[in-house]
Amino acid sequence: LAALAAVSRQDLFFALAVAATLATIALLIVTLRTDLGRSARRDRHERRVSSGRARDPREALALVGDTLAATHNPEALLPVILRATADATGAAAGRMLENAHEIASVGAIPLGSEPLRLELASPSESSTTMLLYPPSSGFDDDAERLASWLASQASIALENARLHHVVQHQAVTDDLTGLVNRRRFMTALDTEIARTTRV
C-alpha cells in the first residue's frame, strides 16, 4: 500500500511537471502572437530578419521546446538555449556560465563590448548566467526585451528538466533505503534476460 501511494505521488509530480511545461509553451505562443501583432515591432523585426541579423522568436522557442521534448538533461538544454537566444536577438556572440565556469559559447566575442547579462533561475546549489554580446549596431529595446523574455522561459524549462529528474529518480528509488525499488529491479531483470537470449 505504501509503494502504491509513493507511485501515485510520483505520477502526480510528473503530471504536474508536464502540465507546467505545456502551460508555459501555450503562454509563450500567446505572448509571441500578441507581440508580433504590433506593427512597429513587426517592422523592426522584419528589417532585422531581412538583414540577416535575427531569427523569428518563434523559431527560437520551437528549438528550445523540441530539445526539451527530446531530453530533460540541462547540460544538453543550455547550449541550445544560448544558440536560440543569440540567433533570435541578433547577438554577435554569447556565453553560458554555470557557477562562473563557461559551459557553452557561440560566435566570436567582439573586443570591448559590454554583454547583456541574464540570470537564469536555478536550484540554490548553482547559478546559471547567459551573456549576450551585442552586434556592432548594439541591441535595440525589442532585442533586450526578447532576450529577457527568452531567459525567463529558459529558467522555466531548466526547472522542468530538474523536476523531471527528481520524479524519475523517485519512481525507481525507495525513499527509506535509497535502493532501487521492485519496478527498477524488474526492468533491469527483463533487460538482462533479453540480452542473454540474444547472445
URFENTA-V278463 format. One record per pair of residues at least 4 apart in sequence whose ideal C-beta (glycine too) atoms are under 7 Angstrom apart, sorted by the first residue. I is the first residue (numbers start at 1). J is the second residue. Records with the same first field share a line. If there is no record, write none. Layout:
BEGIN
I: J, J
END
This chain:
BEGIN
1: 5
2: 6
3: 7
4: 8
5: 9
6: 10, 175
7: 11
8: 12
9: 13
10: 14, 167, 170, 171
11: 15
12: 16
13: 17, 167
14: 18, 167
15: 19
16: 20
17: 21, 160, 163, 164, 167
18: 22
19: 23
20: 24, 160
21: 25, 68, 160
22: 26
23: 27
24: 28, 153, 156
25: 29, 65
26: 30
27: 31
28: 32, 61, 153
29: 33
30: 34
31: 35
32: 36, 57, 58, 61
33: 37
35: 41
36: 41, 42
38: 42
39: 43
40: 44
41: 45, 142
42: 46
43: 47
44: 48, 140, 142
45: 49
46: 50
47: 51
48: 53, 54, 90
49: 54, 55, 56
53: 90, 135
54: 88, 89, 90
55: 59, 60, 87, 88
57: 61, 88, 146
58: 62
59: 63
60: 64, 84, 85, 87, 88, 150
61: 65
62: 66
63: 67, 80, 84
64: 68, 80, 81, 84, 154, 157
65: 69
66: 70
67: 71, 76, 77, 80
68: 77, 157, 160, 161
71: 76, 77
72: 161, 164, 165
73: 77, 161
74: 78, 158, 161, 162
77: 81, 157, 158, 161
78: 82, 96, 103, 104
79: 83, 96, 104
80: 84
81: 85, 154
82: 86, 94, 96, 104, 106, 130
83: 87, 106
84: 88
85: 89, 94, 130, 132, 147, 150
86: 91, 94, 106, 107, 132
88: 146, 150
89: 132, 139, 143, 146, 147
90: 135, 143
91: 132, 133, 134, 135
92: 107, 110, 133, 134, 135
93: 106, 107, 108, 109, 110, 133
94: 105, 106, 107, 130, 131, 132, 133
95: 102, 105, 131
96: 103, 104, 130
97: 101, 102, 103, 129, 131
98: 103, 126, 128
99: 126, 127
109: 133
110: 133
113: 133, 134
115: 131, 132, 133
116: 132, 134, 139, 144, 147
117: 129, 131
118: 129, 130, 147, 148, 151
119: 127, 129
120: 128, 129, 130, 151, 154, 155, 158
121: 155, 159
122: 126, 127, 128, 158
123: 162
130: 151
132: 147
134: 138, 139
139: 143, 144
141: 145
142: 146
143: 147
144: 148
145: 149
146: 150
147: 151
148: 152
149: 153
150: 154
151: 155
152: 156
153: 157
154: 158
155: 159
156: 160
157: 161
158: 162
159: 163
160: 164
161: 165
162: 166
163: 167
164: 168
165: 169
166: 170
167: 171
169: 173
172: 180, 181, 183, 184
173: 178, 180, 181
174: 178, 179, 181
180: 184, 185
182: 186
183: 187
184: 188
185: 189
186: 190
187: 191
188: 192
189: 193
190: 194
191: 195
192: 196
193: 197
194: 198
195: 199
END
